[in-house]
Amino acid sequence: MAAKGTKKSADDGGEWVALAWSAWCAGERSLAALSRQFNKAPATVKTNLQKYSRQRAAEMQDGTDPTAEYVDGLEYDLREALRLYRAATQESTQVGCLKHAAMLREKLAAARGVVTERKAHELTGAAGGPVQVENSGPSVLAIVADPEASALASALVARLSEGTPLEPDHEPEAVDEGPA
């Protein structure tokens, strides 16, 4: 039994750890505040939050603590959005809550590796037929971020739209292959 005025041990059932984790994911980042709320030493709160974070990461088979924290935070936000939806009396508030819940579901799916949106842009090829260019992420962003690459990409698109074949502007340099 703990002496009067001391914090309780960490082995008192552990239900408080899940509650502390929920509070942490909801934005309570003060170990001192969590310590007071759950009547635990700050070091005990920190240790148990770290253990719980690792357990959540292992459950998700992701192995990264920030992802587990992010997903748990999104799940908390989704529960709150649906709670507010049920409590709302005005239709406009309910619609807003449902839109927010739908956006959170997309983020949860994306965090779990589910593709929620695919984008493709259509260009016209040399023969006038459509050419699909799929937005595959960082490579397209790298072209936009690099002015030289962006200018080259614009020139290629202009050539394609004019029907000009994509040939080099100059003759390739001869490569010395050594003695014949």
Sine and cosine of phi, psi and omega as CSV:
sin_phi,cos_phi,sin_psi,cos_psi,sin_omega,cos_omega
0.00,0.00,0.67,-0.74,-0.03,-1.00
-0.97,0.26,0.59,-0.81,0.03,-1.00
-0.94,0.35,0.40,-0.92,-0.02,-1.00
-0.87,0.49,0.74,-0.67,0.06,-1.00
1.00,-0.01,-0.05,1.00,0.03,-1.00
-0.98,-0.21,0.33,-0.95,0.00,-1.00
-0.97,0.25,0.46,-0.89,0.02,-1.00
-0.95,0.30,0.38,-0.93,0.03,-1.00
-0.96,0.29,0.25,-0.97,-0.02,-1.00
-0.97,0.24,-0.24,0.97,-0.09,-1.00
-0.99,-0.12,0.79,0.61,-0.02,-1.00
-0.91,-0.42,0.56,0.83,0.05,-1.00
0.90,-0.43,-0.58,0.81,0.10,-1.00
0.98,0.18,-0.03,1.00,0.01,-1.00
-0.88,0.48,-0.51,0.86,-0.04,-1.00
-0.90,0.44,-0.45,0.89,-0.05,-1.00
-0.91,0.42,-0.70,0.71,0.02,-1.00
-0.90,0.44,-0.62,0.78,0.04,-1.00
-0.92,0.39,-0.65,0.76,0.04,-1.00
-0.91,0.42,-0.63,0.78,0.04,-1.00
-0.89,0.45,-0.69,0.72,0.03,-1.00
-0.88,0.48,-0.67,0.74,0.04,-1.00
-0.90,0.43,-0.66,0.75,0.02,-1.00
-0.88,0.48,-0.72,0.69,0.00,-1.00
-0.93,0.37,-0.45,0.89,0.01,-1.00
-0.99,0.17,-0.08,1.00,0.10,-1.00
0.89,-0.45,-0.03,1.00,0.03,-1.00
-0.99,0.16,0.99,-0.16,-0.10,-1.00
-0.97,-0.24,0.23,0.97,0.01,-1.00
-0.99,-0.16,0.92,-0.40,0.04,-1.00
-0.90,0.44,-0.55,0.83,0.02,-1.00
-0.90,0.45,-0.68,0.73,0.01,-1.00
-0.91,0.41,-0.68,0.73,0.04,-1.00
-0.90,0.43,-0.60,0.80,0.03,-1.00
-0.87,0.50,-0.71,0.70,0.03,-1.00
-0.92,0.39,-0.67,0.74,-0.05,-1.00
-0.89,0.46,-0.64,0.77,-0.07,-1.00
-0.96,-0.27,0.13,0.99,0.04,-1.00
0.82,0.57,0.77,0.64,0.00,-1.00
-0.76,-0.65,0.35,-0.94,0.10,-1.00
-0.94,0.33,0.58,-0.81,0.02,-1.00
-0.81,0.58,-0.63,0.78,0.02,-1.00
-0.90,0.43,-0.60,0.80,0.03,-1.00
-0.92,0.40,-0.68,0.74,0.03,-1.00
-0.88,0.47,-0.74,0.68,-0.03,-1.00
-0.87,0.49,-0.75,0.66,-0.01,-1.00
-0.86,0.51,-0.71,0.70,-0.03,-1.00
-0.94,0.34,-0.58,0.81,0.07,-1.00
-0.91,0.42,-0.64,0.77,0.03,-1.00
-0.91,0.42,-0.69,0.72,0.04,-1.00
-0.88,0.48,-0.72,0.70,-0.04,-1.00
-0.90,0.44,-0.64,0.77,0.03,-1.00
-0.88,0.48,-0.70,0.72,0.03,-1.00
-0.90,0.43,-0.64,0.77,0.03,-1.00
-0.89,0.45,-0.70,0.71,0.01,-1.00
-0.88,0.47,-0.66,0.75,0.02,-1.00
-0.90,0.44,-0.67,0.74,0.02,-1.00
-0.91,0.41,-0.63,0.78,0.03,-1.00
-0.88,0.48,-0.59,0.80,-0.03,-1.00
-0.99,0.11,-0.08,1.00,-0.04,-1.00
0.83,0.56,0.50,0.87,0.01,-1.00
-0.98,-0.18,-0.60,0.80,0.04,-1.00
0.99,0.16,-0.03,1.00,0.01,-1.00
-0.92,-0.40,0.81,-0.59,-0.03,-1.00
-0.90,0.44,-0.66,0.75,-0.02,-1.00
-0.88,0.48,-0.55,0.84,0.02,-1.00
-0.92,0.38,-0.68,0.73,0.02,-1.00
-0.88,0.48,-0.66,0.75,0.01,-1.00
-0.91,0.42,-0.67,0.74,0.01,-1.00
-0.89,0.45,-0.73,0.68,-0.01,-1.00
-0.90,0.44,-0.69,0.72,0.02,-1.00
-0.89,0.45,-0.60,0.80,0.06,-1.00
-0.91,0.42,-0.67,0.74,0.04,-1.00
-0.90,0.43,-0.65,0.76,0.03,-1.00
-0.89,0.45,-0.65,0.76,0.05,-1.00
-0.88,0.47,-0.73,0.69,0.00,-1.00
-0.88,0.47,-0.62,0.78,0.03,-1.00
-0.90,0.43,-0.69,0.72,0.04,-1.00
-0.86,0.50,-0.68,0.74,0.00,-1.00
-0.91,0.41,-0.66,0.75,0.02,-1.00
-0.88,0.47,-0.66,0.75,0.01,-1.00
-0.95,0.31,-0.56,0.83,0.08,-1.00
-0.90,0.43,-0.70,0.71,0.03,-1.00
-0.90,0.44,-0.60,0.80,0.05,-1.00
-0.86,0.51,-0.73,0.68,-0.03,-1.00
-0.92,0.40,-0.52,0.85,-0.04,-1.00
-1.00,0.08,-0.28,0.96,-0.08,-1.00
-0.93,0.36,0.59,-0.81,0.02,-1.00
-0.96,-0.28,-0.37,0.93,0.00,-1.00
-0.99,-0.11,0.64,-0.77,-0.04,-1.00
-0.89,0.45,-0.61,0.79,-0.01,-1.00
-0.90,0.44,-0.59,0.81,0.05,-1.00
-0.93,0.38,-0.65,0.76,0.03,-1.00
-0.89,0.45,-0.67,0.74,0.02,-1.00
-0.89,0.46,-0.69,0.73,0.02,-1.00
-0.88,0.48,-0.67,0.74,0.02,-1.00
-0.90,0.43,-0.65,0.76,0.01,-1.00
-0.92,0.38,-0.61,0.79,0.06,-1.00
-0.89,0.45,-0.68,0.73,0.02,-1.00
-0.90,0.43,-0.65,0.76,0.02,-1.00
-0.89,0.45,-0.65,0.76,0.02,-1.00
-0.90,0.44,-0.66,0.75,0.03,-1.00
-0.90,0.44,-0.64,0.76,0.02,-1.00
-0.92,0.40,-0.60,0.80,0.04,-1.00
-0.90,0.44,-0.64,0.77,0.06,-1.00
-0.89,0.45,-0.67,0.74,0.01,-1.00
-0.91,0.41,-0.63,0.78,0.05,-1.00
-0.89,0.45,-0.70,0.71,0.02,-1.00
-0.88,0.47,-0.70,0.71,0.01,-1.00
-0.89,0.45,-0.63,0.78,0.02,-1.00
-0.91,0.41,-0.43,0.90,0.01,-1.00
-1.00,-0.08,0.11,0.99,0.09,-1.00
1.00,0.00,0.20,0.98,0.01,-1.00
-1.00,0.02,0.78,-0.62,0.03,-1.00
-0.97,0.24,0.86,-0.50,-0.04,-1.00
-0.96,-0.27,-0.21,0.98,-0.04,-1.00
-0.43,-0.90,0.73,-0.69,0.08,-1.00
-0.86,-0.51,0.65,-0.76,0.00,-1.00
-0.81,-0.59,0.64,-0.76,0.10,-1.00
-0.63,-0.78,0.57,-0.82,0.00,-1.00
-0.88,-0.47,0.70,-0.72,-0.05,-1.00
-0.99,-0.16,0.76,-0.65,0.10,-1.00
-0.87,-0.50,0.31,-0.95,0.05,-1.00
-0.99,-0.12,0.78,-0.63,-0.02,-1.00
-0.99,0.14,-0.04,-1.00,-0.05,-1.00
-0.87,0.49,-0.60,0.80,-0.01,-1.00
-1.00,0.06,0.09,1.00,0.01,-1.00
1.00,0.02,-0.10,1.00,0.01,-1.00
-0.99,0.11,0.33,-0.94,-0.01,-1.00
-0.94,0.33,0.57,-0.82,0.08,-1.00
-0.83,-0.56,0.83,-0.55,-0.01,-1.00
-1.00,0.02,0.77,-0.64,0.10,-0.99
-0.86,-0.50,0.93,-0.38,-0.05,-1.00
-1.00,0.04,0.71,-0.70,0.05,-1.00
-0.97,0.23,0.98,-0.21,-0.08,-1.00
-0.99,-0.17,0.20,0.98,0.13,-0.99
0.96,-0.27,-0.83,-0.56,-0.19,-0.98
-0.83,0.56,-0.56,0.83,-0.04,-1.00
-0.91,0.43,-0.65,0.76,0.04,-1.00
-0.93,0.37,-0.66,0.75,0.03,-1.00
-0.90,0.44,-0.58,0.81,0.01,-1.00
-0.90,0.44,-0.62,0.79,0.02,-1.00
-0.91,0.42,-0.68,0.73,0.00,-1.00
-0.91,0.41,-0.61,0.80,-0.04,-1.00
-0.96,0.26,-0.42,0.91,-0.03,-1.00
-0.99,-0.15,0.93,-0.37,-0.06,-1.00
-0.86,0.52,-0.61,0.79,-0.01,-1.00
-0.92,0.39,-0.70,0.72,0.02,-1.00
-0.92,0.38,-0.59,0.81,0.03,-1.00
-0.90,0.44,-0.67,0.75,0.03,-1.00
-0.90,0.43,-0.66,0.75,0.02,-1.00
-0.90,0.44,-0.68,0.73,0.02,-1.00
-0.89,0.46,-0.65,0.76,0.04,-1.00
-0.89,0.45,-0.65,0.76,0.02,-1.00
-0.90,0.43,-0.65,0.76,0.02,-1.00
-0.91,0.42,-0.66,0.75,0.03,-1.00
-0.89,0.45,-0.67,0.75,0.03,-1.00
-0.88,0.47,-0.68,0.73,0.03,-1.00
-0.88,0.48,-0.69,0.72,0.01,-1.00
-0.89,0.45,-0.65,0.76,-0.03,-1.00
-0.94,0.34,-0.46,0.89,0.06,-1.00
-0.99,0.13,-0.23,0.97,-0.04,-1.00
1.00,0.06,0.15,0.99,0.01,-1.00
-0.96,0.28,0.74,-0.67,0.02,-1.00
-0.91,0.42,0.50,-0.87,-0.02,-1.00
-1.00,0.05,0.97,0.24,0.04,-1.00
-0.95,-0.33,0.39,-0.92,0.02,-1.00
-0.90,0.44,0.51,-0.86,0.02,-1.00
-0.96,0.28,-0.25,0.97,-0.03,-1.00
-0.61,-0.79,0.27,-0.96,0.01,-1.00
-0.95,0.32,0.63,-0.78,0.05,-1.00
-0.92,0.40,0.53,-0.85,0.01,-1.00
-0.94,0.33,0.57,-0.82,0.02,-1.00
-0.94,0.33,0.66,-0.75,0.01,-1.00
-0.97,-0.26,0.80,-0.59,0.01,-1.00
-0.98,0.20,0.92,-0.38,-0.04,-1.00
-1.00,-0.06,0.14,0.99,0.02,-1.00
1.00,0.01,-0.17,-0.99,-0.04,-1.00
-0.92,0.40,0.60,-0.80,-0.03,-1.00
-1.00,0.09,0.00,0.00,0.00,0.00
